[in-house]
Amino acid sequence: MEPRELVTLTVDGKEVSVAKGTLIIRAAENLGIEVPRFCDHPFLDPIGACRQCYVEIEGQRKLFTSCTTEVAPGMAVRTQNTSDEAHRAQVANLEFLLLNHPLDCPICDRGGECPLQDQAMAFGPGESRYTEPRRTYEKPIALSPLVKLDRERCVLCARCTRFCDEISGDRFIELFARGAAERVSIAAGEDFRSPFSGNTVQICPVGALTAEPYRFVARPFDLSTAYSVCQHCSAGCNVRVDLRRGSIVRVLARNNAEVNDAWTCDKGRFAFRHADLPGRVTTPLIRDRGLEPASFDEVFTRIAEWSKGGHVAFLTGGRLLDEDAYALSKLARTVFGTNDLDHRRTFHGGHAELLAAASPLGTSYRDVERAKVILVAGLDAEQEVPILNLRIRKAARRGADVFVIHPRRTRLWDVAEHTLCLP
């Protein structure tokens, strides 16, 4: 890639050089200066919907939204830290946003990690002059079994609808009506059937969208956190696992522009609950006059007896951790005396594995999203590698030509040309 032209400007008197086309809000971030915002998100297109990120540009007669204005050579920007006019505008804007916002922080799932709460404390007016009755809506609305909507809390930042439009392509929710009646809604009788719906909950800057499995479960200060990698497919999404009293209560996507950007699929976000489902088998069973509970010693003894004089093979799932796969291979070779251990459902003589080992592709997600032509053969990306599906859609938005060869039409149908083939 050719080096990008640099532009030098000052923000609050501090000089910074950034690539041409950079937004003012990103230049301020490079200097460690926080400009309050709600609609801005680094992986979504700028829109300037919330009007909270006002800054003053010397030589201009009006304020500018820093999330939509690109830098220019010699530009002198003053944020709320050094501009009284920008500060007053932000205070006034927050006061308007809070006019109809319910005072339910103590019971809101966003309480303690809410950008609106934080910015009202840091940049807000301190008290409200509004004494009229607040607007109310029926709540919560179940957009799906996983996502609930509280329209009273919404600040109309459009993050959720932009994600559905720009990233996932699943346009189930949209902003309806105009003016004071504008709100996030879903068509009557529709269900938010997106495998990426949980991302709208995570990027919502208020408690308007909440995840049903996490509603009223914990507070941020109750949680301990660990960083991990999602185990449900080969994408390797970076995730944050939140635990309360030793039990997992929430999984969030972590930002990693080289892998999953800031997203993860609903399987990676919500499937952690399967381990605690009441119908899950928790003890070995032996089929002897029906299925009867047994100890592991009894089970392994029976298996050893059945295996005497025969050929034994082990077939595992493809999601085992390296340590588990090693332990199983040791069991197979030392106890059962077999080298037949595999996780593949189909086998074609090993030629594919030999070819892959001899000349690994080394293709990254970045390469995919920057490609001009993409051929997807025999892969339903949304179901098998969801994050790859988002990268392909990202490439299509940049003008890439996408072709899919598959036995059925996949979710890439709106951005790709499909050729149906026999399974």
C-alpha positions as CSV (number, residue, x, y, z in Angstrom):
1,M,0.0,0.0,0.0
2,E,1.2,3.5,-0.8
3,P,1.9,5.7,2.2
4,R,-1.0,8.1,2.9
5,E,-0.5,11.9,2.8
6,L,-0.2,13.3,6.3
7,V,-2.1,16.4,7.5
8,T,-0.9,18.5,10.5
9,L,-3.4,20.4,12.7
10,T,-3.7,21.4,16.3
11,V,-6.4,20.3,18.8
12,D,-6.6,22.3,22.0
13,G,-3.2,23.8,21.2
14,K,-1.5,20.4,20.7
15,E,-0.1,19.6,17.3
16,V,-0.8,16.2,15.7
17,S,-0.2,14.7,12.2
18,V,-2.7,12.2,10.9
19,A,-3.6,10.7,7.5
20,K,-5.6,12.8,5.1
21,G,-9.3,12.0,5.4
22,T,-9.1,11.4,9.2
23,L,-12.0,12.7,11.2
24,I,-11.4,15.4,13.8
25,I,-12.7,13.1,16.6
26,R,-10.0,10.5,15.6
27,A,-7.3,13.1,15.6
28,A,-8.3,14.2,19.1
29,E,-8.2,10.5,20.2
30,N,-4.6,10.3,19.0
31,L,-3.8,13.1,21.5
32,G,-5.8,11.4,24.3
33,I,-8.5,14.1,24.2
34,E,-12.0,12.7,24.7
35,V,-14.8,14.4,22.7
36,P,-18.2,13.2,24.0
37,R,-20.3,11.3,21.4
38,F,-23.1,8.8,21.1
39,C,-23.6,8.1,17.4
40,D,-20.0,7.8,16.5
41,H,-18.4,4.3,16.2
42,P,-15.1,3.6,14.6
43,F,-16.5,0.7,12.5
44,L,-19.6,2.5,11.3
45,D,-19.9,5.3,8.7
46,P,-20.1,8.8,10.2
47,I,-23.6,10.2,10.4
48,G,-23.7,13.1,12.9
49,A,-27.0,12.1,14.4
50,C,-26.6,12.9,18.1
51,R,-24.9,16.3,17.7
52,Q,-23.0,15.8,20.9
53,C,-19.4,16.0,19.5
54,Y,-19.5,19.7,18.7
55,V,-16.1,21.4,18.4
56,E,-15.0,24.9,17.4
57,I,-12.8,25.5,14.4
58,E,-10.9,28.8,14.4
59,G,-12.0,31.0,11.5
60,Q,-15.4,29.4,11.2
61,R,-18.6,31.0,12.3
62,K,-20.4,27.9,13.5
63,L,-19.7,24.8,15.4
64,F,-18.9,21.5,13.6
65,T,-19.6,17.9,14.5
66,S,-16.1,16.3,14.9
67,C,-17.4,12.8,13.9
68,T,-18.2,14.0,10.4
69,T,-15.6,16.7,9.7
70,E,-12.3,15.7,8.1
71,V,-9.0,17.3,9.1
72,A,-7.4,20.0,7.0
73,P,-3.8,21.4,6.9
74,G,-3.3,24.1,9.5
75,M,-6.7,23.5,11.1
76,A,-7.0,24.7,14.7
77,V,-9.6,22.8,16.6
78,R,-10.9,23.7,20.1
79,T,-12.9,21.1,22.0
80,Q,-15.1,21.5,25.0
81,N,-11.9,21.7,27.1
82,T,-10.9,25.0,25.6
83,S,-14.0,26.4,23.9
84,D,-16.8,27.9,26.0
85,E,-19.1,27.8,23.0
86,A,-18.5,24.1,22.3
87,H,-19.0,23.4,26.0
88,R,-22.3,25.3,26.2
89,A,-23.6,23.5,23.0
90,Q,-22.7,20.1,24.5
91,V,-24.4,20.9,27.8
92,A,-27.5,22.1,26.0
93,N,-27.6,19.0,23.7
94,L,-27.3,16.7,26.7
95,E,-30.2,18.6,28.4
96,F,-32.4,18.0,25.3
97,L,-31.4,14.3,25.2
98,L,-32.4,13.9,28.9
99,L,-35.8,15.6,28.6
100,N,-37.7,12.3,28.1
101,H,-35.0,9.9,29.3
102,P,-36.4,7.9,32.2
103,L,-34.7,8.2,35.6
104,D,-34.2,4.5,35.9
105,C,-30.4,4.1,36.2
106,P,-30.7,2.0,39.4
107,I,-32.6,-0.7,37.5
108,C,-31.2,-0.3,34.0
109,D,-28.8,-3.0,32.8
110,R,-26.6,-0.3,31.4
111,G,-26.2,1.4,34.7
112,G,-22.5,1.7,35.7
113,E,-21.2,1.3,32.1
114,C,-23.5,3.7,30.3
115,P,-22.0,6.4,28.0
116,L,-25.0,8.7,28.6
117,Q,-24.7,8.3,32.3
118,D,-20.9,9.0,32.2
119,Q,-21.2,12.0,29.9
120,A,-24.1,13.5,31.8
121,M,-21.9,13.4,34.9
122,A,-18.8,14.8,33.1
123,F,-20.3,17.3,30.6
124,G,-24.0,17.6,31.5
125,P,-25.9,20.5,33.1
126,G,-26.0,18.9,36.6
127,E,-29.8,19.4,37.0
128,S,-32.9,19.5,34.8
129,R,-35.1,22.5,34.2
130,Y,-37.8,20.2,32.7
131,T,-40.9,19.8,34.8
132,E,-43.4,18.5,32.3
133,P,-44.5,14.8,32.1
134,R,-42.0,12.6,30.3
135,R,-42.9,10.7,27.1
136,T,-43.6,7.0,27.8
137,Y,-43.9,3.9,25.6
138,E,-44.9,0.3,26.1
139,K,-41.8,-1.6,27.3
140,P,-39.9,-3.7,26.8
141,I,-40.7,-4.8,23.3
142,A,-39.3,-8.2,22.4
143,L,-37.6,-7.8,19.1
144,S,-36.5,-11.4,19.3
145,P,-36.1,-14.0,22.0
146,L,-32.6,-12.5,22.6
147,V,-33.1,-8.7,22.3
148,K,-35.5,-6.4,24.1
149,L,-36.2,-2.7,23.2
150,D,-37.0,0.1,25.6
151,R,-37.9,3.0,23.4
152,E,-38.0,5.5,26.3
153,R,-34.2,5.3,26.8
154,C,-33.3,5.6,23.1
155,V,-31.4,8.7,22.0
156,L,-31.8,8.1,18.3
157,C,-28.1,7.7,17.6
158,A,-28.9,5.1,14.9
159,R,-26.0,2.9,15.8
160,C,-28.2,-0.2,15.8
161,T,-29.9,0.5,12.5
162,R,-26.6,1.5,10.8
163,F,-25.1,-1.8,12.0
164,C,-27.9,-3.7,10.4
165,D,-27.7,-1.7,7.2
166,E,-23.9,-1.4,6.8
167,I,-22.4,-4.5,8.5
168,S,-24.8,-7.4,8.8
169,G,-27.2,-6.5,6.0
170,D,-30.1,-7.8,8.1
171,R,-32.4,-4.7,8.0
172,F,-35.0,-5.8,10.4
173,I,-35.0,-2.7,12.5
174,E,-35.2,0.9,11.3
175,L,-36.0,4.5,12.5
176,F,-39.7,5.1,12.0
177,A,-41.7,8.4,12.0
178,R,-40.2,11.9,12.2
179,G,-39.5,14.6,14.8
180,A,-40.5,13.9,18.4
181,A,-42.3,10.7,17.3
182,E,-39.2,9.2,15.7
183,R,-38.2,5.8,17.3
184,V,-36.5,2.5,16.6
185,S,-39.1,0.0,15.4
186,I,-39.6,-3.4,13.7
187,A,-42.3,-4.2,11.2
188,A,-45.4,-5.8,12.7
189,G,-45.1,-9.5,13.0
190,E,-41.4,-9.5,12.2
191,D,-38.7,-11.0,14.4
192,F,-35.1,-9.7,14.7
193,R,-33.8,-12.9,13.0
194,S,-30.2,-11.8,12.6
195,P,-27.4,-14.0,13.7
196,F,-25.6,-10.8,14.6
197,S,-28.4,-9.1,16.6
198,G,-26.4,-9.1,19.9
199,N,-23.9,-6.6,18.4
200,T,-26.7,-3.9,18.4
201,V,-27.0,-4.4,22.2
202,Q,-23.3,-4.0,22.8
203,I,-22.9,-0.9,20.7
204,C,-26.1,0.8,22.0
205,P,-24.8,3.8,24.1
206,V,-27.8,3.6,26.5
207,G,-30.0,0.9,27.8
208,A,-32.5,1.0,25.0
209,L,-31.4,-2.4,23.6
210,T,-30.8,-5.1,26.2
211,A,-29.9,-8.8,26.0
212,E,-32.6,-11.0,27.4
213,P,-30.1,-13.5,29.0
214,Y,-28.4,-10.6,30.9
215,R,-31.4,-8.6,32.0
216,F,-31.3,-7.9,35.7
217,V,-28.5,-10.4,36.2
218,A,-25.5,-8.4,37.4
219,R,-23.9,-5.0,37.8
220,P,-20.5,-4.1,36.3
221,F,-19.0,-3.8,39.7
222,D,-20.2,-7.4,40.5
223,L,-18.3,-8.8,37.6
224,S,-14.8,-10.3,37.1
225,T,-13.5,-10.3,33.6
226,A,-11.3,-12.5,31.5
227,Y,-10.2,-12.2,27.9
228,S,-10.6,-15.2,25.6
229,V,-11.1,-16.4,22.0
230,C,-14.5,-17.7,20.8
231,Q,-14.5,-21.5,20.4
232,H,-17.5,-22.0,18.2
233,C,-15.9,-21.7,14.7
234,S,-12.5,-21.2,13.1
235,A,-12.8,-17.4,12.9
236,G,-11.1,-16.9,16.3
237,C,-13.1,-13.9,17.4
238,N,-11.6,-12.1,20.4
239,V,-14.1,-12.0,23.2
240,R,-14.5,-10.7,26.8
241,V,-16.0,-13.1,29.3
242,D,-17.8,-11.6,32.3
243,L,-18.3,-13.8,35.4
244,R,-20.4,-13.3,38.5
245,R,-19.6,-15.5,41.5
246,G,-17.7,-17.9,39.3
247,S,-20.5,-18.3,36.6
248,I,-20.4,-16.8,33.1
249,V,-23.2,-14.3,32.7
250,R,-22.1,-12.4,29.6
251,V,-19.8,-12.6,26.6
252,L,-18.9,-9.5,24.7
253,A,-16.9,-8.9,21.5
254,R,-13.4,-7.3,21.9
255,N,-12.0,-4.9,19.4
256,N,-9.5,-6.5,17.1
257,A,-9.3,-5.0,13.6
258,E,-7.2,-7.9,12.3
259,V,-9.8,-10.5,13.2
260,N,-13.4,-9.6,14.2
261,D,-13.3,-5.8,14.1
262,A,-15.7,-5.2,17.0
263,W,-18.3,-7.9,16.3
264,T,-19.2,-11.5,17.1
265,C,-22.1,-13.7,16.1
266,D,-24.9,-14.6,18.4
267,K,-23.7,-18.1,18.7
268,G,-20.4,-16.9,20.2
269,R,-22.2,-14.3,22.3
270,F,-25.0,-16.4,23.8
271,A,-24.2,-20.1,23.4
272,F,-22.2,-20.1,26.7
273,R,-25.4,-21.1,28.4
274,H,-25.5,-24.6,26.8
275,A,-23.1,-26.0,29.5
276,D,-25.7,-25.3,32.2
277,L,-28.8,-26.4,30.5
278,P,-30.8,-28.9,32.6
279,G,-31.1,-31.5,29.8
280,R,-27.3,-31.8,29.3
281,V,-25.7,-35.2,30.0
282,T,-23.4,-34.8,33.1
283,T,-22.5,-38.4,33.9
284,P,-21.6,-41.4,31.7
285,L,-24.4,-43.7,30.7
286,I,-24.2,-47.5,29.9
287,R,-26.9,-49.1,27.8
288,D,-27.7,-52.1,30.0
289,R,-31.4,-52.7,30.5
290,G,-31.8,-49.2,29.4
291,L,-29.5,-46.2,29.9
292,E,-28.0,-46.4,33.4
293,P,-25.6,-43.9,35.1
294,A,-22.1,-45.2,35.6
295,S,-18.7,-44.0,36.7
296,F,-15.9,-43.2,34.2
297,D,-14.0,-46.3,35.5
298,E,-16.9,-48.5,34.7
299,V,-17.3,-47.0,31.2
300,F,-13.7,-47.3,30.3
301,T,-13.6,-50.9,31.5
302,R,-16.5,-51.8,29.4
303,I,-15.0,-50.0,26.3
304,A,-11.7,-51.9,26.8
305,E,-13.6,-55.2,27.0
306,W,-15.6,-54.4,23.8
307,S,-12.4,-53.4,22.0
308,K,-10.4,-56.5,22.6
309,G,-9.5,-58.3,19.4
310,G,-11.1,-55.5,17.2
311,H,-10.0,-52.3,15.5
312,V,-10.7,-49.2,17.4
313,A,-11.0,-45.6,16.1
314,F,-11.7,-42.3,17.8
315,L,-13.8,-39.7,16.1
316,T,-14.0,-36.3,17.9
317,G,-15.6,-33.0,17.3
318,G,-13.5,-30.3,15.6
319,R,-13.8,-27.8,18.6
320,L,-11.5,-29.6,21.1
321,L,-8.8,-27.5,22.7
322,D,-5.3,-28.5,21.9
323,E,-4.8,-29.9,25.4
324,D,-8.0,-32.0,25.2
325,A,-7.0,-33.3,21.8
326,Y,-3.6,-34.3,23.1
327,A,-5.1,-36.1,26.2
328,L,-7.5,-38.0,23.9
329,S,-4.7,-39.0,21.5
330,K,-2.6,-40.3,24.5
331,L,-5.6,-42.3,25.7
332,A,-6.1,-43.8,22.2
333,R,-2.5,-44.7,21.7
334,T,-1.4,-45.9,25.2
335,V,-4.6,-47.5,26.4
336,F,-6.4,-48.7,23.2
337,G,-3.3,-49.1,21.1
338,T,-4.6,-47.3,18.0
339,N,-3.4,-44.5,15.9
340,D,-6.8,-44.0,14.2
341,L,-7.8,-40.6,15.6
342,D,-9.6,-37.9,13.5
343,H,-12.1,-35.1,13.7
344,R,-13.0,-34.9,10.0
345,R,-16.4,-35.9,8.8
346,T,-15.2,-36.7,5.3
347,F,-11.8,-37.9,4.1
348,H,-10.4,-37.6,0.6
349,G,-7.1,-39.5,0.9
350,G,-5.2,-36.7,2.7
351,H,-4.4,-34.8,-0.5
352,A,-6.0,-31.5,0.8
353,E,-4.0,-31.6,4.0
354,L,-0.7,-32.3,2.2
355,L,-1.4,-29.5,-0.2
356,A,-2.3,-27.0,2.6
357,A,0.8,-28.0,4.6
358,A,3.1,-27.6,1.6
359,S,1.8,-24.2,0.5
360,P,-0.2,-22.4,3.2
361,L,-2.3,-19.5,1.9
362,G,-1.5,-17.0,4.6
363,T,-4.5,-14.9,3.6
364,S,-5.8,-12.5,6.3
365,Y,-9.2,-11.0,6.9
366,R,-7.7,-7.7,5.8
367,D,-6.8,-9.3,2.4
368,V,-10.4,-10.5,2.1
369,E,-11.9,-7.1,2.7
370,R,-9.5,-5.4,0.3
371,A,-9.9,-8.0,-2.5
372,K,-11.4,-6.9,-5.8
373,V,-12.8,-10.3,-6.7
374,I,-13.9,-13.0,-4.2
375,L,-14.9,-16.6,-5.0
376,V,-16.7,-18.5,-2.2
377,A,-16.9,-22.2,-3.1
378,G,-19.0,-24.6,-1.1
379,L,-19.1,-22.4,2.0
380,D,-22.1,-20.9,3.7
381,A,-20.1,-18.2,5.4
382,E,-22.8,-16.8,7.6
383,Q,-23.4,-20.2,9.2
384,E,-19.9,-21.7,9.2
385,V,-17.6,-18.7,9.6
386,P,-19.8,-15.7,10.5
387,I,-17.1,-13.1,10.8
388,L,-15.8,-14.0,7.3
389,N,-19.3,-13.4,6.1
390,L,-19.1,-9.8,7.5
391,R,-15.7,-9.3,5.9
392,I,-17.0,-10.4,2.5
393,R,-19.9,-8.0,2.9
394,K,-17.5,-5.3,3.8
395,A,-15.5,-6.0,0.6
396,A,-18.7,-5.9,-1.4
397,R,-19.5,-2.4,0.0
398,R,-16.1,-1.3,-1.2
399,G,-16.9,-2.5,-4.7
400,A,-15.6,-6.1,-4.8
401,D,-17.2,-8.6,-7.1
402,V,-18.4,-11.6,-5.1
403,F,-19.3,-15.0,-6.6
404,V,-20.7,-18.0,-4.7
405,I,-20.8,-21.6,-5.8
406,H,-23.1,-23.5,-3.4
407,P,-25.9,-26.1,-3.5
408,R,-28.3,-23.5,-2.1
409,R,-28.6,-19.7,-2.0
410,T,-26.7,-18.3,1.0
411,R,-27.1,-15.1,3.0
412,L,-24.7,-13.4,0.6
413,W,-27.4,-13.4,-2.0
414,D,-27.8,-9.6,-1.9
415,V,-24.1,-8.8,-2.6
416,A,-23.0,-11.8,-4.6
417,E,-23.8,-13.7,-7.8
418,H,-24.8,-17.3,-7.0
419,T,-24.2,-20.4,-9.1
420,L,-26.1,-23.4,-7.8
421,C,-24.3,-26.8,-7.9
422,L,-24.9,-30.3,-6.8
423,P,-23.9,-31.1,-3.2
